[in-house]
Amino acid sequence: MTLSYSKIDIAFSKLEAAGYFTRKNFWCCQTCGVAAVPDDAAENYIFYHEQDADTLRDTGSCYLCFAGDGSFICTTLNKAGIATEWDGSDRSRIRMVLNSAVAES
């Protein structure tokens, strides 16, 4: 399965413009990634870590680590063409689903 990451690039660029710290394949796990978020970005960040990147590559979806306005994050991802699933709780991660996962021959 080959994924197009351009939708993630677009969404993360828009989130960065809105003041979010964004990273892809950031550190090995959620604990290390959150610890590595700069202090001045602790209120507004979004990333997926190495384990999530493996899941994204294998399945076309993964969960995102975030702090900030989850509804805004979901809306931004949706506008970039990325489906999201989230229960609205700050205690749960947002799941992003890339619609453009296609098998390459």
N, C-alpha and C positions, 0 to 999 in steps of 0.2 A: 504494500500500500504506500503510495506517495502522497504526501500532504502538501498543500499550498499554505505556507505560513504568512502570506501577504495580508490576509484578513486580520491576523493577530498583530502584524506590524502596524496596520492602519489604526486598529482600535487602541493599541498601546501608545501610539503617537498622539492620538486625541486625548487619551488619559494623561499623558505627560504634559500636554499643553494646558490641561486643567489643573495641574499641580501635583499629579501623582508620580511617585517613584515606581517605575515599571522595569521588570526584568523577565527574561525567558531563560529557562534552564539554569536557574539561580541557586547555587549551592546544592548540596546533596539531599536535603530534606527540609521540611517546614521549620523545625526547631533552629537549624543552622541558618536558614534563609531569613527568618524573622530577626535573629540575633545580628545579622549582617546589614539589615536595613539601617541607613543612616539615621541618627537621632532626629534630624530636622524633617525626616520623612515618616516618622513613626505613626502619624495620624492618617496618612494617605499613601498607601502603597498597594501594589498588585504584582504578583509574580507566580510562576510555577517553577518547581524545583526539578532536579535531575530525575527523581523517581517519577514525577508527573510527566516529564518529557518522554520518558520511556513509554508510559501508558498512552500518551497522546500519539506517539508514532505508531503504536501497535493497534489502537482502537479508534483514533480520530477524535477522542475526547479526553479531558482531564479536569481535575479540580484545581481551583485557583486559591492561593493564599491572598488575603486582602485585609486592609483596614481602610475605613472611610465609608462613603455612601454606596452601599451595595446596589441600591436601585439605579443610581447613576452609572455605576460600572456595568451592570447588566444592559442598560439602555444603550450605552456606548458600544458594547460588544455586539448587541443586536443590530445597531445601525451599520456596523461593519460587516454584517452578514454571518455573524456567529450566534448560534442558538445557545441559550443559557437555561439552566435549571437551578433554582435557589429557593429556599423556604422563607427567606426574609429575615433570618436570624443572623446576628453578628457572630454567633457561635458555630455556624456552619459555613462550609466553603461553597463557592459558586462553581458549578460544573459548566464548562464550555464545550460545545460540540461543533466541530468544524463540518460544515455542509459540503465542503469541496474535496473530501477524501475520495480519491479515485485510484483504482489499480493501474499501474503502469505496465505496459506490455514490453 
